[in-house]
């Protein structure tokens, strides 16, 4: 036990950020420590989480089903509301079927760890095959940690290609002799905000007879004309693609899913422990998320405002001496470099009632610390102007935005 005590003391001494207690959730405005803040660090991209329409749907779900199902869906917990949500998600992604999980993290962990184990499971049940199946994953180096952990748990061979370097990926695919190759990539990379080149990845998948698994956590509901995500953004459909998404970001709730062909969905339901040996999300959440899918379709103005805010922020930042890591998605990170400087900038913004996360190692490489700015449909131009002008210079900012600060009841810390 002593080593854990020593490690905890050392980690505490490093002043690592472990989250702050808040009194309301960001939409994007919230309250913490009795002060009002505007958040530029919320995944609630479309401000759905506190919408009246979603709350009413969740209330109806609570009245119909209660708080939780307390069962695996393979036993007595397969409520009809889950199937309704899966059908809506599959239709949105133009896939045959969808499989629902309690969280997006669990979806990646469960599906990626179980796919290479399916043949072993099938043989135990009596399946015979004329050949021996071997598996290998090929993942972008900046993939989310849930992807990396799922791949590691699978026991399959794995290779990592340099970020968005498709020449490197192709060289790895050429060298591989396994029977089943699976390329895995984020759709929108969470710390850089850049978008995977899906058409080019799909060409490689077709050339080397490969499955393509895309984690579109930050694209679902955000990218595409109708919020269909990265596949709709590029106008792509393919039987080779397994589409994974989360429901805790643009959808405003909790949960994860994969949308895929019916035979893959059947394999996941039968062979994935993260599906069959745990309860899924509460039924009131499923009811709310069915409504969220309809809202994403029915209220495109939310997505329009989000992208207007993104373009306005990028334009305003062009006058400042900061380097933006990417400008292709609502995630627009400001590269700082030095970890302590990034932390200091985030604290300084917090003193003015602006919440921004400083992202540092190990989430990003050493000396690549950044402020991760996430735009939201609920931001006003005043919010964005205040952020940009605060980054430019605090004293100038206070004078120019005094009325704005008074309206938001932000107490400036000297």
Long-range contacts (C-beta under 8 A, 24 or more apart in sequence): 15-343, 17-343, 17-357, 17-358, 25-49, 25-50, 26-355, 27-376, 27-378, 28-376, 28-378, 28-379, 28-383, 29-378, 29-408, 30-355, 32-355, 35-353, 35-410, 35-411, 36-353, 36-408, 36-409, 36-410, 37-350, 37-353, 37-354, 37-355, 37-410, 38-353, 38-354, 38-355, 38-379, 38-383, 38-386, 38-387, 38-408, 39-355, 39-376, 40-354, 40-355, 40-356, 40-373, 40-374, 40-375, 40-376, 40-379, 40-387, 41-355, 41-356, 41-357, 41-372, 41-373, 41-374, 42-374, 42-376, 43-218, 43-248, 43-249, 43-250, 43-374, 44-249, 44-250, 44-252, 44-376, 45-221, 45-222, 45-249, 45-250, 45-306, 45-330, 45-374, 45-375, 45-376, 45-377, 46-221, 46-222, 46-250, 46-252, 46-295, 46-296, 46-302, 46-303, 46-306, 46-376, 46-377, 47-252, 47-302, 47-376, 47-377, 47-378, 48-250, 48-251, 48-252, 48-292, 48-295, 48-296, 48-302, 49-252, 49-253, 50-252, 51-252, 51-295, 53-291, 53-295, 54-252, 54-253, 54-288, 54-291, 54-292, 54-295, 55-288, 56-291, 57-287, 57-288, 57-290, 57-291, 58-284, 58-285, 58-287, 58-288, 59-284, 60-287, 61-282, 61-283, 61-284, 61-285, 61-286, 61-287, 61-288, 62-284, 64-283, 64-287, 65-283, 65-284, 65-287, 66-283, 67-282, 67-284, 68-279, 68-282, 68-283, 69-279, 69-280, 69-282, 69-283, 70-279, 71-279, 72-276, 72-277, 72-278, 72-279, 73-275, 73-276, 73-280, 74-269, 74-275, 74-276, 77-279, 77-280, 79-283, 79-286, 81-283, 81-286, 81-287, 81-290, 82-280, 82-283, 82-286, 84-286, 84-290, 85-286, 85-289, 85-290, 85-293, 86-257, 88-290, 88-293, 88-294, 89-245, 89-257, 89-259, 89-293, 90-259, 92-226, 92-227, 92-228, 92-259, 92-293, 92-297, 93-228, 93-229, 93-231, 93-243, 93-245, 93-259, 94-228, 94-231, 94-237, 95-243, 95-259, 95-260, 95-261, 96-260, 96-261, 96-262, 96-265, 97-259, 97-260, 97-261, 97-262, 97-264, 97-265, 97-266, 98-257, 98-258, 98-259, 98-260, 98-265, 99-257, 99-258, 99-260, 99-265, 99-268, 99-269, 99-272, 99-275, 100-255, 100-256, 100-257, 100-280, 100-281, 100-286, 101-255, 101-256, 101-257, 101-258, 101-274, 101-275, 101-280, 101-281, 102-254, 102-255, 102-256, 102-278, 102-279, 102-280, 102-281, 103-246, 103-248, 103-254, 103-255, 103-256, 103-281, 104-146, 104-215, 104-217, 104-244, 104-245, 104-246, 104-247, 104-248, 104-255, 104-256, 105-146, 105-256, 106-256, 106-274, 106-278, 107-244, 107-246, 107-256, 107-257, 107-258, 107-274, 108-144, 108-146, 108-147, 108-149, 108-150, 108-215, 108-244, 108-256, 109-146, 109-149, 109-150, 109-153, 109-274, 110-150, 110-268, 110-272, 110-273, 110-274, 110-275, 111-150, 111-213, 111-242, 111-244, 111-258, 111-268, 111-272, 111-274, 112-137, 112-147, 112-150, 112-151, 112-153, 112-154, 112-184, 112-213, 113-150, 113-151, 113-153, 113-154, 113-274, 114-154, 114-268, 114-271, 114-272, 114-273, 114-274, 115-154, 115-182, 115-267, 116-154, 116-155, 116-156, 116-180, 117-154, 117-155, 117-271, 118-267, 118-271, 121-270, 121-271, 122-271, 131-179, 132-179, 133-179, 133-180, 134-177, 134-178, 134-179, 134-180, 135-178, 135-179, 135-180, 135-181, 135-182, 136-176, 136-178, 136-180, 136-181, 136-182, 137-182, 137-183, 137-184, 138-169, 138-172, 138-173, 138-176, 138-181, 138-182, 138-183, 138-184, 138-210, 139-183, 139-184, 139-185, 140-164, 140-184, 140-185, 140-186, 140-189, 140-196, 142-186, 142-189, 142-191, 142-192, 143-184, 143-185, 143-186, 143-215, 144-186, 144-190, 144-215, 144-217, 146-215, 147-184, 147-186, 147-215, 151-184, 163-189, 163-192, 164-194, 164-196, 164-197, 166-197, 166-200, 166-201, 166-204, 169-201, 169-204, 170-204, 170-208, 173-204, 173-208, 173-210, 174-208, 180-211, 181-208, 181-209, 181-210, 181-211, 182-210, 182-211, 182-212, 182-213, 183-210, 183-211, 183-212, 183-213, 184-213, 184-214, 184-215, 185-212, 185-213, 185-214, 185-215, 186-214, 186-215, 186-216, 186-217, 186-218, 187-214, 187-215, 187-216, 187-217, 187-218, 187-219, 187-223, 187-229, 187-230, 188-216, 188-217, 188-218, 188-219, 188-222, 188-223, 188-230, 188-329, 188-331, 190-217, 190-218, 190-331, 191-331, 191-333, 191-359, 191-363, 191-364, 191-370, 191-372, 192-325, 192-326, 192-331, 192-333, 193-325, 193-326, 193-327, 193-328, 193-329, 193-330, 193-331, 193-332, 193-333, 193-372, 194-325, 194-326, 194-328, 194-329, 195-219, 195-223, 195-230, 195-233, 195-328, 195-329, 196-230, 198-230, 198-231, 198-233, 198-234, 198-236, 199-234, 199-236, 202-236, 202-238, 202-240, 202-241, 205-238, 205-240, 205-241, 206-240, 210-240, 211-240, 211-241, 211-242, 212-238, 212-240, 212-241, 212-242, 213-241, 213-242, 213-244, 214-241, 214-242, 214-243, 214-244, 215-244, 215-245, 216-243, 216-244, 216-245, 217-244, 217-245, 217-246, 217-249, 218-249, 218-329, 218-330, 218-331, 219-245, 219-329, 220-245, 220-246, 220-247, 220-249, 220-250, 220-251, 221-249, 221-250, 221-251, 221-292, 221-296, 221-303, 222-249, 222-250, 222-303, 222-306, 222-329, 222-330, 223-329, 225-300, 226-296, 226-297, 226-300, 227-296, 227-297, 227-300, 227-303, 247-281, 247-285, 247-289, 247-292, 250-296, 251-289, 251-292, 251-293, 251-296, 252-288, 252-292, 253-281, 253-285, 253-288, 253-289, 253-292, 254-281, 254-285, 255-280, 255-281, 255-285, 255-286, 255-289, 302-377, 303-377, 305-377, 306-330, 306-375, 306-376, 306-377, 309-375, 309-376, 309-377, 309-379, 309-381, 309-384, 310-375, 312-381, 312-384, 313-373, 313-375, 313-384, 313-387, 313-388, 316-384, 316-385, 316-388, 317-388, 320-388, 320-391, 320-392, 322-391, 325-370, 330-374, 330-375, 330-376, 331-372, 331-373, 331-374, 332-373, 332-374, 332-375, 333-359, 333-370, 333-371, 333-372, 333-373, 334-370, 334-371, 334-373, 334-391, 335-368, 335-370, 336-369, 336-370, 336-371, 337-367, 337-368, 337-369, 338-367, 338-369, 339-366, 339-367, 339-369, 341-369, 342-369, 342-370, 342-371, 343-369, 345-371, 345-391, 346-371, 348-390, 348-394, 349-387, 349-390, 349-391, 351-412, 351-413, 352-386, 352-390, 352-394, 352-397, 352-398, 352-405, 352-410, 352-412, 353-405, 353-408, 353-410, 354-386, 354-387, 354-390, 356-387
